[in-house]
Amino acid sequence: MRESLVKRFSKLEETKMVVLACLLDPRYKNNVFSSDATLTKAKEWLKEDVTSQEEPAAKEGVNKKEPAAAEDISEEEQAAAEDISEEDRRTPKRQQREQVSCRSRIDDMFSSLLASHTAEPLAKSYLEDELHLYLKEPVIDRRKGDPLQWWRQNEGRFKLLATQARKFLCPPPSSVPSERIFSEVSAIYEKNRSRLTGEHAEQLCFLHHNLVLLNWEY
């Protein structure tokens, strides 16, 4: 039996879905990890996921700002054109256009360089702070505690972690319920019910699961 358990669960801490689901579960956190290396690996996985989600949002923000920046440049160009003195007006128009285009190109270059390097470090620093505070808090009761309810109540304090918690805590921990449904449906479809439609079979399966909630009083 021990060999079977080792064979099935020896590489469990190398599975990203399992590790992050345990870490983001306030009933367990990092207390179930066998070593600190697993926690370090989980932090790296979280940073990668947060960064991958922040990059599209940052690109959308830059794209939205580009038309506004173009309008600001045009207003600045108009203000600069109004302030030009009589001597500057005598300068060739071609030279004026080159100066304006040079300024706009430099502004575009700095905006693109700075926009690509500010979002990622900020997201990582916020994530590290949230994770540090989250791990310092005590775990909730394993039997009575509801992890989804806990994240709903603490979403304002852990915004980045709450997004990841919704992602990794939503999958079912096992496939037993779905397999049980297949067994029930196979019991409903018998030889004497060969003309049973799929809609009626679905209704019978629904009643089988929900009549228990009514104490079989119907």
Disulfide bonds with the S-S distance in Angstrom:
none
